[in-house]
């Protein structure tokens, strides 16, 4: 039993989450629905259930425990006992999520999502070697993204973005209609090392802009950019831009826009080259180089939209399905369903639809990629 004095103190206590704590929308995770909660000071994220989120969303410092308990009972038909409150508040306090609670743990190196509701962190940062590593290029990535947004963010407004998207669509329609010319151009490109090196440099530059586009669009929607730098897995060296709070952007469409921004930027880079190829008289070598660039650049952009992890298309698919760990959850559900395991029946309809839809869509995309590769090989052999 709680002592009377303790009971009075508990009635007066009005818990509040720290103002910088991030709370996500509801996501599917396996058969459950969860919310993600992040402590920006430590960098750790946690999974909480829908019921716990109901309480967290109301911990704004204006409600005492009795009022919170009454709202919870009205919603779920069950009153929380003292032990439940002690467990919940203790967990929030230890993790540094409550105002007036213990100091947040120090920031730790980023890790991978664990299975116990927290982010698993490494004991030390990954070592940088000659063969693999990362190198931040700016001291304050968020400020850099903010400056880029102030300079170019106007292009994200509808009067600019809609015409750009229409031009991109028209360019890809032309590319499909004249695919034979693009294939011939790409084949000729690979026989000219100088032109091939120039196209490779342009595609690398497009990849750098791809990453910066993620950061600029995320910044528009309140995102925070943690790092901008170079990542290498020799012989591949690419730029990267890490959006620290991607899962916590305000709406699903903000997250989708952030994910798709890179591929859109890749295609925007191709627009002037497409215009030259279509409208300006050029010699055969230049025309073939432009055609090859359009083909390779389009493949580069569209490949990023394939819904397989860790590509941008997978992030888009996860947001459309309202899920986190979509691929793993889909594999597990399909495995249970194929084996007719009773556990599969515990999945709610929304989860079953999402996981089966993602699995079917992924298989169709994979079949399309295989068919395209086979058709390309057949064409190359025939010529």
N, C-alpha and C positions, 0 to 999 in steps of 0.2 A: 504494500500500500504506500502511496505517496503521502508524506507528512503534510498537515494543513498548511504550514508555512511554505513548503515547496509547491503546493497546489496554487496558492495565491501568487507566488512568483511566476509559475508557469502561465497563469491566466494573464499576467501583465506582459509577458514576453511576446513581442511582435517580430517574428523572424523576417529577414529580408535578404534576398540574394544580393551579392555584391553587384554593383552597377556594370562592371565589365564582364560579368559571366555571360557566356553565349549559350543559347538554347535553340536547338534546331526544330524544324517541323517534325511531324510524325513520319517515321519510315518503317517499312517492312524489314524484318530481320528474321529469316526462317519463318516459323509459324507465328511469331510475336510481332507486335507493334512497339516501337521504341522511339524515344527522343534522345538526341545526343546533347550532352552538356559539357562545355569546355571551360577550363580555368586558363585564361590567357597568360597568367603570370607563371604558371608551371608548364603550360603547353600540353597538359594532359586532358583527354576527353573521356567521358563516361557515358554509359548507356543507362537510361532509366525507363521504366515502364510508363504506360499511359496514366495509371493512377498516381504514381509519384509525380509525373509532370503536372497533373491537375493541381497538386499542392504547390509545386515549385512556381507555377505560373501566377499563383496568388500570394506568394511570399514577397510582398512589396513594402513591408514595414507598417501597414495600416491595419492589419488583422492580427488579433491574438490567436492562440492555439484553439481556444473554444470556438471562435468564429470560423476558423479554418476547418475544424473538425465538424462543425454543423454543416458547412457547405459540402464537405466530402460525404457526410452521411446522406445528405439530400440527393447527391449525385449517384452514389453507389450502394445506398441502403445499409451501410455498416459504419459504426462509430469506431474511430481509432482509439486504442488504449494507450496508457502511459508508456508501455514498453515499445509500442510502435513509434510513438513520437521520439523517444530516446534513441531508437535505432536510426530513424531518418535524420534527425537533427545532428546526431553524432557523426553519421556518415558525411553529411554536408559540411560540418565543422572541420572534421579531419582533412577533408579535401580542399579546404580553404575557400569554400563557396559562399559562406555567410558573412554578412557585415558584422563587424565586431567579434568575429571568430578568430581562431588561430591564424597566424601569418601563413600565407600560401607557401607551399614548398618551392624551392628554387627551380628555375627553368632547367629542363633536362633535354638531352638530344632527342630529336624526333625519332619515332620508331614506327612500328606497324601496329595496326589495330589488333588488340588481344581479344580473347573470347570471353573474358570475365567482366566485361563492361568497362574496361579501362584501356588506355593506350600503353602498350608495352614499350618501354624505352631501353635503349642500349646502355651498357655501362660506360661507354666512351664513344665519342664521335667516330664515324667510319674513317679509316685511314686513307689519305690521299697517296696514290702511287703513280708511277709513270704510266701504268696500263689502265687505271681507272680512278676516278675521283671527281670532285666538283670544286669550282673556284668562283666565289661570289665576285661580281664585277663592280658593284656599287655599295657604298657604306650604308645607305638608307634606301632600300628598295621601295618602300611604301611612298616615300617622298618623290622618288623618281617616277613611279607610276602616276602619282598625283600631278606632277608637272606635265607628263605626257598627256594625261587626260585633259588638263586645262588647255593644252595646245591643240589637241586633235579631237577632243570629245564631241565637238559640234558635229562631226561626221556621223555620230551615232544617233542623231536626231532624225526623225522620220523623213523630212524633206531631202536629206542627203542619203540616208540608208536605203530607202525604198528604190530610188533610181539605181543605186549601186547593185542591189540584189537583182533587179530586173536585168541589168547589163550582164551580171554574172550568169544568170539563167540563160540569157540569149547566147552568151559565149559557149556555154556547155552544150546547148542545142546544136550550134554550128559545129562544135567539135565532134559530136556524135554523127551528124550528117556527113561530115568530111573525114571520118575516122581513118579511111584508107590513106589519105594524104598525110595525116598526122603519123600513122605507123611508118610510112615510107620515110618521112622526115626524121623520125626517131632512129630508124635503122641507119640512115645516112649519117646521122649525128655521131653514132658510135664508131664510124670509120674515120672521123676527123678529130684527133685528140685536142687540137687547139679550141675548136668550137665546143667540144664536149666539156672541156675545163671551164670555159666561160659560162655555159649553161649550169654546170654543177655549182659554180660560185653564186649565180643568181638564185638557184634553189636553196642554197645554204642561207643566203640573205633572207629569202622568203621564210625560212624556218625561224630565223631570229625574230622577224616581225610577227610571225605566228605566236610566239611565246609572249612577246610584249602586248599583243592584242588581248590575250587572256587577262593580263594584269590591268590594262586600261579599262576594259569592260567591267571587270570585277570592281575596280575602284569607283566606277560610275554608280554601282549598286551598293556601295558601302563596304566592299571587301577590303582586306588588308593584304598587301603583297609582302611576303616575308623575305624572299631572296630573288635576285636576278643574277644569273651567272652562267658559267660554262660547265658542262658535264661531258666527260669523255669516257668512253669504253673503246679504247683504240682498236681499230683505226677510225672510229666514229667520234666526232666532236660536235656537240650541238649546244645551243643556248637553252636555258630553262628559266621559267618564271613560276615561283611557288605562291599560290593564293592561300594564305594561312587559314582563312575561315570560309572556304568555299561552301561547305555543307550548311553554314549558318547564314548565308545570304537570305534576304527577307522572303522571297518567293521562289517557287519552282522555276518560273520562267526566267528570273534573274540568273539562276544557276545554269539553265540551259543556254541562255544567251552568252554567258561567260565561257561555257564549254565549246560552243560552236564558233566563237569569235576567231579562233586560230585558223580554221579551215576557210572561213570567209576572207580573212586577210590573205591567205595563200592565193585565192582566186582573184582578189582585187589586184594583186601584184601582176597577174597575167594580163589584165585588161589592156594596158597600152601596147603590149607585144602582140596581142590578138588584133588590135586596131591596125597596127603596122602591117601584119601579115595579110589582112583582108583588104586594106585600102591603099597601101603604098607599093608602087612597083619596085621590086627588089630582084637581085640576081638569084639564081637557083640555089646556091650554097646558103645564102642568107635566108631564103624562104624555107629551105629544109630545116635550118637551125631553129627558126621561129616555130615551125610546125612541131619539131621535136620538143622544144621548150613547152609549148602548150599542152602536149600530151603528157609529158613527165610531170609538169606542174599540176595538171588536173588530177593525175593519179596520186600525186603526193597529197593534195588537199583532200580528195575523196577517201583515200585510205585512212586518214585520221578519223573519218566518220564511221568506220566499221565498228560494230558494237561489241568488240572484244576488249577485255582489259589488257593494258591500261590506257587504251586509246580514248580520245575525246568522245567518240561515238558511244563507248560504253558508259561514260558519265551521263550522256544525254539519255540513253536507254534507262539507266538507273533512275533518273529523275522522272521520266515519263511513267515508269512503273511505281514510283514512290518508294524505292527500296534502297537499302544500303547492303553491301556485300551481295549484290544481285546475282552474280555468276555462281558463287558458292551456294547460295540459298536455292537457286534454280537446279543446280546439279543434285543437291540433297533431296529436294522434293521429287524430281523425276526419278531418282533412284528408288525412293520409297514407293512412288506410284507404280513403277514398273514391277516391283516385287510385291505389289498389293499389300504393303505393310499397313497395319491399322493406324500407324502414326500419321500417314498421309491424310487421313480423314480429319485430323485435328487442325489442318491448315484452313484458315478462313477462305471464303470464295475469292476475295480480293487477292490474296496471296497466290491461290491456285491459278487464277487468270494471269497474274503478272509473270509467274515463273514459267508456265506453259507457253505464254505468248513470247517471252524472251527466248526460250529454247527453240521454238519453232522459227522465230525470226532469224536467230543466229544461224540455224541450219540452212535456211533459204539463202542468206547472205553468203555463207560458206560455199553452197552449191553454185551460186552465181560467180564467185571468184574462181572456183575450179573450172567452170565452163568457159570463162573469159580467158584463162590461162591456156586451156586446151585449144581454144579457137585461135589464139595468138601463135601457139606452136605450130598448128596446122598451116596457118598462113605463111609463117616463116619457112617451113619445110617446102611448101608449094612454090615459093618464089626462089 
